[in-house]
Amino acid sequence: MAGIFNRTFAAITMGRRLRYATATAIGSCFISLAMLSSDQALAAGPPRQIVLELYTSEGCSSCPPAEELVGQLMSDPDLLPLAFHVDYWDAQGWRDRFSMPAATQRQHDWARHLNGGNVYTPQMVIDGRHIVLGSDGPAIAAALRESLKALQTSPPMAVKATVGEGQVQIEVSGDCNPGSCDTYLVSYLPRASTNVVRGENADHTLVEWNVVRSLQKLDASTAGTSAHWQIALSTLPADATKLAIVVQDARSGGVRGARVVDLRG
């Protein structure tokens, strides 16, 4: 996958500040990710998609710029940005229709693992290795660069998935040394629009991207083995049209495999 080094994303990097067109829009400044490194070993791009998890809420006035950034990053096939809507903003005047307790729990788990438990919105986790402000373009770019380096020494797990006859067939194989791997199913809706009438974003229409609709942890697969699952489509939210299969190292949390399949036409 060479796309990550010859496409652009909406961020200013290396010492510049992220620029906004409005209080809820990312500015139109672009820089090639190829400028992040002169290392020829990285020039071929990642062997799999890099997973970016944004923790956000419709009730958070600081979140729309980060969500728009997700919308721009999702145009690069080498990246897999996912927007997890937390529920702890729901008592602040506006209930986020996409909020999930599971998203809040996952954010807390990441925060304990990566930065001593500090939780906020918008917060972004890059490939299970770095945690940054979700609207900070330079920080995201730096974390992507470090994740690319890590991929060179961490062979990805093979993830296969097919959809048919009302089921998703999933197979994960490969060496997950130095420990077992955890496999997660993340169903999501690529685009949504919400008219917010109360709370910090009152009187704004928010466009949201890759909105996570469900999160499910499958049973663990051990190093050096392959694992198979059959998931009924009926168990997934009806509005979710895509499914990400994300494999993480059970000890470090680092992502080891990722694949996306279409659930519905």
PEWONOR-V616786 format. One record per residue. N is the residue number from 0. PHI is phi in whole degrees, 0 to 359 (999 if undefined). PSI is psi in whole degrees, -180 to 180 (NA if undefined). NEAR is the number of other C-alpha atoms within 8 Angstrom. Layout:
BEGIN
[[N,PHI,PSI,NEAR] [N,PHI,PSI,NEAR]]
END
This chain:
BEGIN
[[0,999,106,9] [1,261,-5,10] [2,300,-33,10] [3,296,-19,15] [4,257,-3,11] [5,231,11,9] [6,247,175,9] [7,237,160,9] [8,220,161,10] [9,278,81,14] [10,205,150,13] [11,259,137,13] [12,235,170,12] [13,56,68,5] [14,92,-6,5] [15,262,163,7] [16,265,144,8] [17,297,134,13] [18,249,137,10] [19,249,139,10] [20,285,-38,9] [21,218,-176,7] [22,294,-16,6] [23,232,28,11] [24,216,140,10] [25,284,140,14] [26,290,171,10] [27,257,47,7] [28,257,132,8] [29,234,150,9] [30,214,142,11] [31,285,139,11] [32,293,-16,13] [33,297,-23,10] [34,284,-10,7] [35,287,-22,9] [36,204,145,8] [37,259,6,7] [38,290,117,6] [39,295,-25,6] [40,294,-23,5] [41,267,-8,11] [42,295,-24,10] [43,283,-9,9] [44,82,-180,12] [45,282,151,14] [46,283,-8,7] [47,208,172,9] [48,293,143,11] [49,270,130,13] [50,266,126,13] [51,242,121,12] [52,251,113,12] [53,265,129,16] [54,256,119,15] [55,213,176,14] [56,201,144,14] [57,294,-19,14] [58,271,1,14] [59,255,117,12] [60,290,-17,9] [61,273,-7,9] [62,274,-32,15] [63,307,-40,12] [64,300,-39,13] [65,293,-37,13] [66,291,-37,14] [67,294,-35,13] [68,297,-39,11] [69,301,-42,14] [70,299,-33,11] [71,279,-39,9] [72,293,-31,11] [73,291,-11,10] [74,285,-14,6] [75,266,116,9] [76,295,-13,9] [77,276,-7,13] [78,243,146,12] [79,233,86,10] [80,276,137,12] [81,228,133,14] [82,257,110,14] [83,265,117,13] [84,268,116,16] [85,279,165,14] [86,253,0,12] [87,280,-3,6] [88,268,-7,12] [89,293,-18,11] [90,265,9,7] [91,258,25,8] [92,112,-16,9] [93,212,128,13] [94,267,120,11] [95,288,119,12] [96,292,-16,4] [97,258,3,8] [98,292,145,13] [99,220,132,10] [100,305,-34,8] [101,296,-33,8] [102,292,-43,14] [103,298,-43,12] [104,296,-42,8] [105,295,-39,8] [106,298,-44,10] [107,297,-39,10] [108,297,-46,9] [109,298,-45,12] [110,298,-42,13] [111,297,-37,10] [112,282,-35,8] [113,251,-28,10] [114,213,35,9] [115,73,18,7] [116,94,7,11] [117,284,116,7] [118,243,135,8] [119,199,172,5] [120,232,143,12] [121,279,135,14] [122,233,138,14] [123,234,135,12] [124,253,124,13] [125,258,107,16] [126,57,26,12] [127,71,15,11] [128,238,-28,11] [129,223,149,9] [130,230,127,11] [131,218,169,11] [132,295,128,11] [133,291,-12,14] [134,249,9,11] [135,266,94,10] [136,304,-48,13] [137,300,-40,14] [138,293,-39,10] [139,295,-43,12] [140,299,-43,12] [141,296,-41,9] [142,293,-37,10] [143,298,-41,10] [144,298,-43,10] [145,293,-36,8] [146,294,-38,12] [147,300,-41,11] [148,298,-44,9] [149,298,-33,8] [150,295,-26,11] [151,291,-24,9] [152,248,8,6] [153,229,89,7] [154,305,133,8] [155,288,149,10] [156,289,144,12] [157,278,127,9] [158,238,121,12] [159,242,143,8] [160,207,136,10] [161,226,151,8] [162,241,130,11] [163,180,150,6] [164,54,40,4] [165,77,14,8] [166,222,158,10] [167,249,121,12] [168,264,126,11] [169,234,137,12] [170,225,132,12] [171,236,130,11] [172,214,159,11] [173,129,177,11] [174,266,118,9] [175,254,33,13] [176,306,138,7] [177,262,22,5] [178,196,-166,10] [179,281,169,13] [180,244,148,13] [181,252,136,13] [182,248,130,13] [183,241,142,11] [184,256,127,13] [185,235,103,13] [186,274,145,15] [187,208,161,15] [188,252,119,14] [189,297,-31,9] [190,209,140,9] [191,214,159,9] [192,225,131,8] [193,230,128,8] [194,271,110,8] [195,268,125,13] [196,249,-8,9] [197,219,172,9] [198,81,-166,10] [199,295,-26,8] [200,256,24,12] [201,305,140,8] [202,71,19,8] [203,241,146,8] [204,259,118,8] [205,262,130,10] [206,262,126,10] [207,238,145,12] [208,235,143,14] [209,46,55,13] [210,284,119,15] [211,290,130,14] [212,251,-21,12] [213,201,153,10] [214,224,126,11] [215,224,129,7] [216,265,126,8] [217,272,169,8] [218,296,151,6] [219,290,147,8] [220,249,138,11] [221,272,159,10] [222,302,140,12] [223,79,8,9] [224,237,171,9] [225,246,151,10] [226,231,148,8] [227,229,142,8] [228,220,152,7] [229,238,122,8] [230,243,124,9] [231,287,131,9] [232,301,-29,9] [233,294,-16,7] [234,274,-6,6] [235,258,152,9] [236,304,140,9] [237,294,-26,6] [238,270,-3,6] [239,277,124,12] [240,252,-8,13] [241,225,154,13] [242,228,125,13] [243,259,132,12] [244,255,116,13] [245,242,124,13] [246,252,126,13] [247,241,148,13] [248,293,127,14] [249,292,-22,9] [250,268,-52,6] [251,273,-25,5] [252,87,-11,9] [253,297,140,9] [254,288,134,13] [255,244,-16,13] [256,198,151,13] [257,203,142,14] [258,206,147,11] [259,238,137,8] [260,230,151,10] [261,278,131,9] [262,271,-39,10] [263,218,148,5] [264,285,NA,4]]
END
